[in-house]
Amino acid sequence: MQRWPLRQVAFIGLGLIGSSLARLLRERGLVERITAASRSRQTLATAQQLGIIDIGYANPADAVRGADLVILAMPVNATEAVMAAIKPALSQSAVVTDVGSTKGNVVAAAEAVWGHVPATFVPGHPIAGSEQSGVMAGRADLFAAHKVILTPLTHTSADAVALVTALWQAAGAEVMTMRVEQHDAVLARTSHLPHLLAFSLVDTLAQESDNLDIFRYAAGGFRDFTRIAASDPRMWHDIFLANRDAVISALDAFEAGTQRVRDAITSNDSDALLGMFTRARAAREHFTHMLAGTAYAKSMTHTKELRFTVEPGGNFTGRARVPGDKSISHRSIMLGSLATGVTDVTGFLEGEDALATLQAFRDMGVVIEGPTAGRVRVHGVGLHGLKAPPGPIYVGNSGTTMRLLSGLLSAQPFNAVLTGDASLAKRPMERIAKPLRMMGADIQTTGERGTPPVTITGNAALKGIHYDMPIASAQVKSGVLLAGLWAQGTTSVTEPAPTRDHTERMLRGFGYAVKTEGATANVQGGGKLTATQIDVPADISSAAFFLVAASIAPDSDLVLEHVGMNPTRVGVINILRAMGGNIEVLNSREVGGEPVADLHVRSAQLKGIDIPEDQVPLAIDEFPSLFIAAACAEGVTTLTGAEELRVKESDRIQVMADGLLTLGVSAVPTADGIVITGGPIGSGEVISHGDHRIAMSFAMAGLRATGPIVIRDCANVATSFPDFIGLARRCGLRIRASEHDLH
């Protein structure tokens, strides 16, 4: 743990960065004595007059004698000369760090001076600045809420890194770490290239004969983009030369991109131009979303955990429409992309899982407009129009995306790798890989457990098969049927119990023949998908939390609007009714091939039951919420035949049992189910293990709890229900969210 104040800190250079950090140290009382060196006597005199430093020197060696910490804040092209000058005067224990925008040349300078990079040298780069420069421009809050990237080497002293980290954290910065080469490549693209383009654009326009009108009538976009051209020219001159190779590489990529835009405009290629712009907008929104924790670096500060706190009591009343059906949203993007023509989608679920599917197809060259208020327009490329993605396809937490894409990608003429987050990386993928291999696919999973990443080698000539599924799974069924669109002959799947049939219904909606005979569905390869319109109904899996809430909370009276009533998905309604639930189906209708209705649910005294096994596949995703209903019911509820629950986003049987036991409810897990004895629900802290359905289910338990319930690890709720907190509050749940440091 760093002890403040330090005895002496030396600065080499007192420009914007150096003088700001010196001000911070002085104002916070973090150092007893500040020394500095500068080529400008006036700078040193001004710094002393302002009280920023105690004494200044023309010779850097004089400034660093006796210093505990040396901060190199001069232009990057002077690094080697300064290091050579201070080397004889440094104490053996002195920690040295820098603030340069490039790191490869700084490390090279250290190697040239010492013959190696000293263990006490910690290369660093604060991502903060201003158009103003010089000692007068410094301010102590310059680094607050900004990022600082450190690039320690493998042999860098842990104590030295800790000291530099503590320094920047004291300045209010978020400290991150990355490799030297990675830093220079990333910064060349995200910082150096934009500055270069701004300088170049302003210089180009300034040389035009009518430049007065150009600048007089420049709009806000021009001013925003070219603002950084007011930065210090000498500093940026040095940076571009110091990071020459990475900057040239970034410029080459940019020039290739502008050539593609030029070609599209020249040839009036509307689809190509729209594709570039929609991908760019989506990427920009994605980058904005990630700015709280930059994706390319590892934070050295505590990460945050999202928690829900639910106060006891309340009831559910009014009318509500939960988000669009996730399963249908996924498939609307997939089949719309593979269709010929433009597919318009309304009611699209803008949750992270469905957005992962949308981004995957953008990565494969599909033009997709939106989503905007649930509206998406997909410019289909046909069954043979997908392009190789630029890198691995990241699907986040979405098992549906990974399993369905595994089938679809198995027939493409390019290679692909599917990856996901830490939770998805634990889920089994062999259940889809096995039948795809039987069709001739070259598909590999990872490790003995057959988990992601999933690697698919293209150019496979698939053959139709008949597959008897050992376990009922709509994802596996859909993945095999999708692969069958390209396979030679007929592909058929027989399931041991009914599962959701959204894929079969939607294929028919796109004009592709699907035959269903009892428990078997089959497709003939070589057909065609034709664009259509899709109105996504409200997701019954999301509605399930509200159905349970209104059933268990006294004096509740709630109407859920436009809920999908696919017969393969209504198990939650059937089970709640069997338990005594008061649920009325109103205004039944069919929209885009899918049945929908409004659901009117009122409070009811539930009773424990033996859940019929034929209902298990029809409610597989809704069981976490049904376990809460069982905890509030009179008597015992027994579930069997649900081993699938153990391989969802979490082991939902064990995690729900653990949480219920924490709240004082008797819950005994079994290999394929659980036995729950209803009774009072207490208060306590439960852990969702990153499973969105676990988190939302325990939130509803608060309606009948005797005290507050705290639910940990709730960030993944956004994968399926982006506004869960807001809608639950409006209906009557006393819930709030908060972030907490993880220690």
C-alpha positions in Angstrom: 0.0 0.0 0.0 1.5 3.3 -1.0 2.3 5.7 1.8 1.9 9.4 1.1 3.5 11.9 1.0 6.5 11.0 -1.2 9.7 12.7 -0.2 10.6 14.0 -3.7 9.1 13.9 -7.1 11.0 15.1 -10.2 9.4 16.3 -13.4 11.3 16.5 -16.7 9.1 18.8 -18.7 6.4 21.1 -17.4 3.9 21.3 -20.3 0.2 20.6 -19.9 0.6 17.0 -18.6 3.6 17.6 -16.3 2.3 20.9 -14.8 -1.2 19.4 -14.2 0.2 16.4 -12.4 2.5 18.6 -10.3 -0.5 20.8 -9.4 -2.4 17.7 -8.3 0.5 16.4 -6.1 0.9 19.8 -4.5 -2.8 20.4 -3.9 -3.4 16.9 -2.5 -0.3 17.0 -0.3 1.1 13.9 -1.9 4.7 15.0 -2.0 7.1 17.0 0.3 9.3 18.4 -2.5 8.9 18.9 -6.3 11.8 19.4 -8.5 11.8 20.0 -12.3 13.9 20.4 -15.4 13.0 22.3 -18.5 14.8 23.8 -21.5 12.9 27.0 -20.8 14.1 29.1 -17.9 10.9 31.1 -18.2 8.8 27.9 -17.7 10.8 27.1 -14.5 10.4 30.6 -13.2 6.7 30.6 -13.8 6.3 27.2 -12.2 8.1 28.5 -9.1 6.0 31.6 -9.0 2.8 29.6 -9.2 4.1 27.3 -6.4 3.9 24.2 -8.6 7.6 23.3 -8.0 10.1 24.0 -5.3 13.1 24.4 -7.5 14.0 24.1 -11.2 17.1 23.1 -13.1 18.3 23.4 -16.6 20.1 20.0 -16.3 17.7 17.0 -15.9 20.4 15.2 -13.8 20.2 17.8 -11.1 16.4 17.6 -11.0 16.3 13.8 -10.4 19.0 13.5 -7.6 17.4 12.1 -4.5 14.0 11.7 -6.2 11.7 8.8 -5.2 9.7 9.2 -8.5 10.7 10.7 -11.8 8.1 11.6 -14.4 9.2 12.1 -17.9 6.8 14.7 -19.5 8.9 16.1 -22.3 8.3 15.5 -26.1 8.7 11.9 -27.0 11.6 12.5 -29.4 13.7 13.7 -26.5 13.3 10.5 -24.5 16.7 8.8 -25.2 18.7 12.0 -24.6 16.9 12.7 -21.3 17.3 9.1 -20.1 21.0 9.3 -20.9 21.3 12.6 -19.0 19.5 11.3 -15.8 21.0 7.9 -15.7 24.1 8.8 -13.6 22.1 10.8 -11.1 19.2 8.3 -10.4 19.1 6.5 -7.1 18.9 2.7 -7.4 15.4 2.7 -5.9 13.9 5.6 -7.9 10.9 4.7 -10.0 10.7 6.3 -13.5 7.6 6.7 -15.5 6.6 8.7 -18.6 3.5 10.2 -20.1 4.3 9.8 -23.8 1.6 9.0 -26.4 3.8 6.2 -27.9 5.4 3.4 -26.0 7.5 1.4 -28.4 10.1 4.2 -29.0 10.2 4.9 -25.2 11.0 1.3 -24.4 13.6 1.3 -27.2 15.2 4.4 -25.8 15.5 2.8 -22.4 17.2 -0.3 -23.9 19.6 2.0 -25.8 20.6 3.8 -22.7 20.7 1.0 -20.1 21.2 -2.0 -22.4 17.9 -3.3 -21.0 14.7 -1.8 -19.6 15.1 -1.2 -15.9 12.7 -3.0 -13.6 11.9 0.4 -12.0 10.7 1.9 -15.3 6.9 1.9 -15.9 5.9 3.2 -19.3 2.6 5.1 -19.1 0.2 7.2 -21.1 -2.6 9.4 -19.7 -5.5 9.7 -22.2 -6.2 13.3 -21.4 -5.4 16.6 -22.9 -6.4 20.0 -24.2 -5.9 22.2 -27.2 -3.9 24.5 -24.8 -0.3 23.7 -23.9 2.4 25.0 -21.6 2.8 25.4 -17.9 0.0 27.9 -17.6 -2.5 25.5 -19.1 -2.1 22.9 -16.4 -4.9 22.1 -14.0 -5.2 19.6 -11.2 -8.4 18.0 -12.4 -7.2 17.2 -15.9 -7.1 13.5 -15.3 -10.3 13.0 -13.3 -12.5 10.4 -14.9 -10.0 9.8 -17.6 -8.0 6.6 -18.4 -4.3 6.1 -18.0 -2.7 3.1 -19.8 0.4 1.5 -18.3 2.5 -0.8 -20.4 4.8 -2.6 -17.9 7.0 -5.4 -19.2 7.1 -8.9 -17.8 10.1 -8.1 -15.5 8.8 -4.7 -14.4 8.8 -4.4 -10.6 5.4 -4.9 -9.1 6.2 -2.3 -6.4 7.0 0.2 -9.2 3.8 -0.5 -11.0 1.9 -0.2 -7.7 3.4 3.3 -7.0 2.6 4.6 -10.5 -0.9 3.1 -10.3 -1.5 4.8 -6.9 -0.3 8.1 -8.3 -2.8 8.1 -11.2 -5.6 6.8 -9.1 -5.0 9.7 -6.7 -5.4 12.0 -9.7 -8.9 10.4 -10.2 -8.0 8.4 -13.3 -8.9 4.8 -14.2 -5.7 2.9 -14.6 -5.5 0.2 -17.2 -2.7 -2.0 -18.6 -1.8 -3.5 -22.0 1.1 -4.6 -24.0 3.5 -2.0 -25.6 2.8 -3.2 -29.1 -0.9 -3.3 -28.6 -0.9 0.2 -27.1 0.8 1.7 -30.1 -1.4 -0.1 -32.6 -4.6 0.9 -30.8 -3.6 4.5 -30.2 -2.5 4.9 -33.8 -6.0 4.1 -34.9 -8.1 5.8 -32.1 -6.0 8.9 -31.4 -3.1 9.5 -33.8 -5.0 8.8 -37.0 -7.9 11.2 -36.1 -5.4 14.0 -35.3 -3.6 13.4 -38.5 -6.8 13.5 -40.5 -7.9 16.7 -38.8 -4.6 18.4 -39.5 -4.7 17.2 -43.1 -8.3 18.3 -43.7 -7.9 21.8 -42.3 -4.6 22.2 -44.2 -6.1 21.0 -47.4 -9.1 23.4 -47.2 -7.0 26.3 -46.1 -5.1 26.1 -49.4 -8.3 26.3 -51.5 -8.9 29.7 -53.2 -12.4 30.0 -51.7 -11.4 29.0 -48.2 -13.0 32.1 -46.6 -16.5 30.8 -47.5 -15.6 27.3 -46.5 -14.7 28.3 -43.0 -17.3 31.0 -42.7 -20.1 28.5 -43.4 -18.7 25.4 -41.8 -21.3 23.5 -39.8 -21.0 22.1 -36.3 -19.8 18.7 -37.6 -16.8 20.4 -39.2 -15.9 22.3 -36.1 -16.3 19.2 -33.9 -14.1 17.0 -36.1 -11.4 19.6 -36.7 -11.2 20.8 -33.1 -8.2 18.6 -32.5 -6.3 20.3 -35.3 -5.7 23.1 -32.8 -3.4 20.9 -30.8 0.3 21.4 -30.4 1.8 20.9 -33.9 5.3 20.1 -32.6 4.0 17.5 -30.2 2.0 15.7 -32.9 4.9 16.0 -35.3 7.0 14.0 -32.8 4.2 11.5 -32.1 3.6 10.7 -35.8 7.3 10.1 -36.4 7.8 8.2 -33.2 4.9 5.8 -34.0 5.5 5.8 -37.7 4.9 2.2 -38.6 1.6 1.9 -36.6 0.4 5.3 -38.0 1.2 4.2 -41.6 -0.7 0.9 -41.0 -3.7 2.8 -39.7 -3.6 5.3 -42.6 -3.4 2.4 -45.1 -6.6 0.9 -43.6 -8.3 4.2 -43.7 -7.4 4.9 -47.3 -8.7 1.5 -48.3 -12.0 2.4 -46.5 -12.3 5.8 -48.2 -11.6 4.0 -51.6 -14.6 1.7 -50.9 -16.8 4.7 -50.2 -15.5 6.4 -53.3 -16.2 3.3 -55.4 -19.7 3.0 -54.0 -20.6 6.6 -54.8 -19.0 6.5 -58.2 -21.0 3.4 -59.2 -24.2 4.5 -57.4 -24.0 1.3 -55.3 -26.7 2.2 -52.8 -26.6 -1.1 -50.8 -22.8 -0.9 -50.4 -23.0 2.7 -49.2 -25.9 2.0 -46.8 -24.0 -1.1 -45.5 -21.0 1.0 -44.6 -22.9 3.7 -42.9 -25.2 1.3 -40.9 -22.2 -0.7 -39.8 -20.4 2.5 -38.8 -23.3 3.8 -36.8 -23.8 0.5 -35.0 -20.1 0.3 -34.3 -20.1 3.9 -32.9 -23.0 3.1 -30.6 -21.2 -0.1 -29.5 -18.0 1.8 -28.8 -20.0 4.4 -26.8 -21.6 1.6 -24.8 -18.2 0.2 -24.0 -16.5 3.4 -22.9 -17.2 2.7 -19.2 -14.7 -0.1 -19.5 -12.5 0.1 -22.6 -12.6 -3.3 -24.4 -8.9 -3.2 -25.5 -7.4 -2.9 -22.1 -7.6 -4.6 -18.7 -8.7 -2.4 -15.8 -6.3 -2.3 -12.8 -9.1 -0.9 -10.6 -12.0 -2.8 -9.0 -14.6 -3.9 -11.4 -18.3 -3.2 -10.6 -21.1 -5.6 -9.8 -24.7 -4.7 -10.4 -27.0 -5.6 -7.6 -30.8 -5.4 -7.2 -32.3 -4.6 -3.8 -36.1 -5.4 -3.4 -38.0 -4.1 -0.4 -40.8 -6.3 0.8 -44.4 -5.9 -0.1 -46.3 -4.3 -3.0 -48.7 -5.6 -5.7 -48.9 -5.7 -9.4 -51.5 -3.6 -11.2 -52.2 -1.9 -14.5 -51.3 -2.7 -18.1 -47.9 -3.5 -19.4 -46.2 -4.8 -22.5 -42.9 -6.7 -21.9 -40.2 -6.7 -24.5 -40.4 -8.5 -27.8 -39.9 -12.3 -28.0 -36.1 -13.0 -27.9 -36.4 -16.3 -29.9 -38.4 -14.6 -32.7 -36.1 -11.5 -32.7 -33.1 -13.8 -33.2 -34.7 -15.7 -36.1 -36.0 -12.5 -37.8 -32.5 -11.3 -38.3 -31.1 -14.7 -39.4 -33.8 -15.5 -41.9 -34.2 -11.9 -43.0 -30.5 -11.9 -43.8 -30.7 -15.1 -45.8 -33.8 -14.0 -47.8 -34.0 -12.3 -51.1 -35.3 -8.7 -50.6 -35.9 -6.4 -47.7 -37.5 -7.7 -44.5 -39.1 -5.2 -42.1 -39.3 -6.2 -38.4 -41.3 -4.4 -35.7 -41.3 -5.2 -32.0 -37.6 -6.3 -32.2 -36.1 -7.0 -28.8 -33.2 -4.5 -28.3 -31.6 -6.7 -25.7 -27.9 -7.7 -25.8 -28.6 -11.3 -27.0 -30.6 -10.3 -30.0 -28.2 -7.4 -30.8 -25.4 -10.0 -30.8 -27.2 -11.8 -33.6 -27.8 -8.6 -35.5 -24.1 -7.6 -35.2 -23.0 -11.1 -36.3 -24.8 -10.7 -39.6 -23.5 -7.2 -40.1 -20.1 -8.7 -39.7 -21.0 -11.1 -42.5 -21.8 -8.2 -44.9 -25.6 -7.9 -44.4 -27.0 -4.3 -44.4 -29.3 -3.9 -41.4 -30.9 -0.6 -40.6 -31.8 0.1 -36.9 -32.9 -1.0 -34.5 -34.9 2.2 -33.8 -37.8 1.9 -31.3 -38.0 -1.8 -32.1 -38.0 -1.4 -35.9 -35.3 -3.1 -38.0 -34.9 -3.3 -41.8 -32.8 -6.2 -43.1 -31.5 -6.1 -46.6 -31.3 -9.8 -47.4 -28.3 -11.3 -49.3 -29.9 -14.6 -50.2 -28.8 -18.1 -49.1 -25.4 -17.7 -50.8 -24.6 -14.1 -50.2 -22.9 -14.1 -46.7 -19.3 -12.9 -46.6 -16.5 -14.0 -44.3 -16.5 -12.0 -41.1 -13.3 -9.9 -40.3 -12.6 -11.9 -37.2 -14.2 -14.2 -34.6 -17.9 -13.6 -34.2 -18.6 -12.6 -30.6 -22.1 -13.6 -29.4 -21.9 -12.5 -25.8 -24.2 -14.5 -23.5 -26.4 -15.8 -26.3 -26.6 -19.6 -26.5 -29.3 -19.3 -29.2 -27.0 -17.3 -31.4 -24.1 -19.7 -31.1 -26.1 -22.9 -31.7 -28.2 -21.6 -34.6 -25.2 -19.9 -36.2 -23.2 -23.2 -35.9 -25.7 -24.8 -38.2 -25.9 -21.9 -40.6 -22.2 -21.4 -40.8 -21.4 -25.1 -41.4 -22.6 -24.7 -45.0 -20.8 -21.5 -45.8 -17.7 -21.2 -48.1 -15.6 -19.5 -45.4 -14.2 -20.3 -42.0 -15.6 -18.9 -38.8 -15.0 -18.9 -35.1 -17.8 -18.3 -32.6 -16.9 -17.0 -29.1 -18.9 -15.7 -26.2 -18.6 -14.3 -22.7 -17.4 -16.2 -19.6 -20.9 -17.6 -18.9 -21.4 -18.9 -22.4 -17.9 -20.3 -22.5 -19.0 -22.9 -19.9 -22.1 -24.1 -21.9 -22.0 -27.4 -23.9 -21.9 -27.1 -27.7 -21.3 -30.7 -28.6 -25.1 -31.3 -28.7 -25.2 -29.2 -31.8 -21.8 -30.1 -33.2 -22.5 -33.8 -33.2 -25.5 -33.8 -35.6 -23.7 -31.2 -37.8 -20.7 -33.5 -38.1 -23.1 -36.3 -39.2 -24.1 -34.0 -42.0 -20.5 -33.5 -43.1 -19.6 -30.3 -41.2 -16.1 -29.6 -40.1 -16.8 -28.2 -36.6 -14.7 -28.3 -33.5 -15.5 -27.4 -29.9 -13.0 -26.8 -27.0 -11.8 -29.3 -24.4 -13.3 -32.5 -23.0 -16.6 -30.7 -22.2 -17.1 -29.4 -25.8 -17.5 -25.8 -24.9 -16.9 -22.6 -26.9 -15.0 -21.3 -28.9 -16.6 -23.2 -31.8 -14.4 -23.4 -34.9 -16.1 -24.1 -38.2 -14.1 -24.8 -41.4 -16.0 -23.8 -44.5 -16.6 -25.4 -47.9 -18.3 -28.5 -46.4 -20.7 -30.3 -48.7 -23.5 -31.1 -46.3 -25.8 -34.1 -46.7 -29.3 -34.4 -45.3 -29.7 -36.7 -42.3 -32.4 -37.9 -40.0 -31.6 -37.0 -36.4 -33.3 -38.4 -33.3 -32.6 -35.8 -30.6 -31.6 -37.4 -27.3 -32.7 -34.3 -25.4 -35.5 -31.9 -26.4 -33.8 -28.6 -27.4 -35.3 -26.0 -29.8 -31.8 -24.6 -30.3 -30.4 -27.9 -31.5 -33.4 -28.6 -33.7 -33.2 -25.2 -35.3 -29.5 -25.4 -35.9 -29.8 -28.7 -37.7 -32.8 -27.5 -39.8 -31.0 -24.3 -40.8 -28.0 -26.4 -41.9 -30.5 -28.4 -43.9 -31.3 -25.4 -46.1 -27.9 -26.0 -47.9 -27.7 -29.8 -47.5 -28.2 -32.2 -50.3 -31.5 -34.1 -49.9 -33.9 -34.0 -46.9 -32.9 -33.1 -43.3 -35.3 -34.2 -40.6 -35.3 -33.9 -36.8 -37.4 -35.9 -34.4 -37.7 -34.5 -30.9 -38.5 -36.6 -27.8 -40.9 -33.9 -26.5 -42.4 -30.7 -28.1 -40.1 -27.6 -28.1 -40.7 -24.2 -29.5 -41.4 -24.2 -33.2 -40.5 -20.6 -34.1 -38.0 -21.6 -36.7 -40.4 -23.9 -38.6 -43.1 -21.2 -38.5 -40.8 -18.4 -39.6 -39.3 -20.5 -42.4 -42.8 -21.0 -43.8 -43.4 -17.2 -43.4 -40.4 -16.7 -45.6 -41.8 -19.1 -48.2 -39.6 -22.1 -47.4 -41.5 -25.4 -47.2 -41.2 -27.2 -43.8 -43.1 -30.4 -43.3 -44.2 -31.5 -39.8 -45.4 -35.0 -39.1 -46.0 -35.6 -35.4 -42.7 -35.0 -33.6 -40.6 -34.8 -36.8 -39.9 -31.7 -38.8 -38.0 -31.8 -42.2 -36.7 -29.5 -44.9 -35.5 -30.1 -48.4 -32.2 -28.4 -49.3 -31.8 -25.9 -52.1 -34.8 -23.8 -51.6 -35.2 -20.0 -51.4 -36.2 -17.5 -48.7 -38.3 -14.5 -49.8 -38.4 -11.3 -47.7 -41.5 -10.6 -45.6 -42.7 -8.5 -42.7 -42.4 -9.6 -39.1 -44.3 -8.3 -36.0 -42.5 -9.7 -33.0 -44.9 -10.5 -30.1 -44.1 -9.8 -26.5 -41.9 -12.5 -25.0 -43.8 -15.0 -22.8 -40.5 -15.8 -21.1 -40.3 -12.2 -20.0 -44.0 -12.1 -19.2 -43.6 -15.1 -16.9 -42.0 -13.0 -14.2 -45.0 -10.6 -14.2 -47.5 -13.5 -14.4 -45.9 -15.0 -11.2 -45.7 -11.6 -9.6 -49.4 -10.8 -10.1 -50.3 -14.3 -8.9 -48.4 -14.2 -5.6 -48.8 -10.5 -4.6 -52.1 -9.7 -2.7 -54.6 -7.4 -4.5 -52.9 -7.6 -7.9 -54.7 -7.1 -11.1 -52.5 -6.9 -14.2 -53.0 -7.1 -18.0 -50.0 -8.1 -20.1 -50.5 -7.0 -23.7 -49.7 -8.7 -27.1 -48.0 -11.8 -25.5 -46.8 -14.6 -27.8 -49.0 -17.6 -27.3 -47.1 -20.2 -29.4 -48.5 -23.6 -28.2 -44.9 -24.8 -27.7 -44.3 -21.9 -25.2 -47.4 -21.8 -23.0 -46.3 -24.2 -20.3 -45.9 -21.4 -17.8 -49.6 -20.6 -18.2 -50.7 -24.2 -18.0 -48.6 -24.8 -14.9 -49.7 -21.7 -13.0 -53.3 -22.5 -13.8 -52.8 -26.1 -12.5 -51.5 -24.5 -9.3 -54.6 -22.4 -9.0 -53.5 -19.3 -10.9 -56.2 -16.9 -12.1 -55.1 -16.2 -15.7 -57.5 -15.2 -18.4 -56.6 -15.2 -22.1 -58.2 -12.2 -24.0 -58.2 -11.0 -27.6 -56.6 -14.0 -29.1 -55.3 -13.4 -32.7 -52.6 -14.4 -35.1 -49.8 -12.0 -36.2 -47.3 -13.0 -38.8 -47.9 -16.7 -38.3 -47.6 -16.5 -34.5 -50.6 -16.6 -32.1 -50.8 -13.7 -29.6 -53.2 -12.6 -26.9 -53.6 -10.3 -23.9 -53.2 -12.0 -20.5 -55.3 -10.8 -17.5 -53.9 -12.2 -14.2 -55.1 -11.6 -10.7 -53.9 -12.6 -7.2 -54.6 -16.3 -6.4 -53.8 -18.7 -3.6 -51.5 -21.2 -5.3 -51.1 -24.8 -4.3 -48.2 -27.2 -4.8 -48.4 -29.8 -7.6 -46.5 -32.5 -9.3 -45.5 -30.6 -12.5 -46.5 -32.8 -15.5 -43.4 -33.9 -17.5 -45.2 -33.1 -20.8 -45.2 -29.5 -19.7 -41.5 -29.3 -19.0 -40.3 -28.5 -22.6 -43.1 -26.0 -22.9 -41.8 -24.0 -19.9 -38.1 -24.8 -19.8 -37.0 -21.1 -19.6 -39.7 -20.1 -17.2 -38.9 -22.5 -14.4 -36.9 -20.1 -12.3 -39.9 -17.8 -12.0 -42.2 -20.9 -11.4 -39.9 -21.9 -8.5 -40.8 -18.6 -6.8 -44.5 -19.4 -7.4 -43.9 -22.8 -5.8 -42.2 -21.1 -2.8 -45.4 -19.1 -2.3 -47.8 -22.1 -2.8 -49.4 -24.2 -0.1 -47.8 -27.6 0.0 -45.2 -29.3 -2.1 -44.3 -28.7 -5.7 -42.2 -31.4 -7.4 -40.4 -31.1 -10.8 -38.9 -34.0 -12.7 -37.6 -34.5 -16.2 -35.9 -31.1 -16.3 -32.2 -32.0 -16.5 -31.8 -29.4 -19.3 -32.0 -26.7 -16.6 -28.6 -27.7 -15.3 -26.9 -26.6 -18.6 -28.5 -23.2 -19.1 -26.7 -19.9 -18.3 -26.2 -21.4 -14.9 -27.2 -24.7 -13.2 -30.7 -23.3 -12.6 -31.7 -26.1 -10.4 -28.8 -25.7 -8.0 -28.6 -21.9 -8.1 -32.4 -21.5 -7.4 -32.2 -24.1 -4.6 -29.3 -22.3 -3.0 -31.2 -18.9 -3.2 -34.4 -20.3 -1.8 -32.6 -22.0 1.1 -30.9 -18.6 1.8 -34.4 -17.1 2.1 -35.7 -19.8 4.4 -37.6 -21.9 1.8 -37.3 -25.7 1.7 -35.8 -26.6 -1.7 -34.2 -30.0 -2.4 -32.5 -30.3 -5.8 -32.5 -33.6 -7.6 -30.7 -34.8 -10.7 -33.4 -33.8 -13.0 -35.6 -31.4 -10.9 -36.4 -30.0 -7.5 -38.8 -30.4 -4.6 -40.0 -27.1 -3.1 -42.2 -26.8 0.0 -44.0 -23.6 0.1 -43.7 -21.3 3.2 -42.7 -17.9 4.4 -40.0 -16.1 2.4 -37.4 -14.3 4.5 -34.8 -11.8 3.6 -31.1 -12.2 2.6 -28.6 -12.0 -0.1 -28.7 -14.4 -3.1 -26.3 -14.8 -6.0 -27.6 -15.0 -9.5 -24.3 -16.3 -11.0 -24.8 -13.9 -13.9 -28.1 -15.6 -15.0 -30.7 -13.0 -16.0 -33.7 -15.3 -15.3 -32.4 -16.1 -11.8 -32.0 -12.4 -11.0 -35.5 -11.4 -12.2 -37.1 -14.4 -10.5 -35.7 -13.6 -7.1 -36.7 -9.9 -7.6 -40.3 -11.1 -7.7 -39.9 -13.0 -4.5 -39.6 -9.7 -2.7 -43.4 -9.2 -3.1 -43.9 -11.9 -0.4 -40.7 -11.5 1.6 -40.5 -10.5 5.2 -37.5 -8.2 4.6 -35.2 -6.9 1.9 -33.7 -9.3 -0.7 -30.4 -8.4 -2.3 -29.6 -10.1 -5.6 -26.0 -10.1 -6.8 -24.5 -10.2 -10.3 -27.5 -8.8 -12.2 -25.8 -7.2 -15.2 -26.9 -9.8 -17.6 -30.6 -8.9 -17.1 -30.0 -6.5 -20.0 -29.5 -9.5 -22.4 -33.2 -10.2 -22.5 -35.1 -7.4 -20.6 -33.4 -4.0 -21.1 -35.9 -2.0 -19.0 -36.8 -4.6 -16.4 -36.3 -2.3 -13.4 -38.4 0.5 -14.9 -41.3 -1.7 -16.0 -41.3 -3.6 -12.7 -41.4 -0.4 -10.7 -44.3 1.0 -12.8 -46.2 -2.2 -12.0 -45.5 -2.0 -8.3 -42.3 -3.8 -7.4 -40.2 -1.9 -4.9 -36.8 -2.5 -6.5 -33.6 -0.5 -7.1 -30.3 -1.2 -8.7 -26.8 -0.2 -7.5 -23.2 -0.8 -8.4 -20.7 -2.1 -6.0 -16.9 -2.7 -6.1 -15.8 -6.3 -6.3 -13.0 -6.9 -3.8 
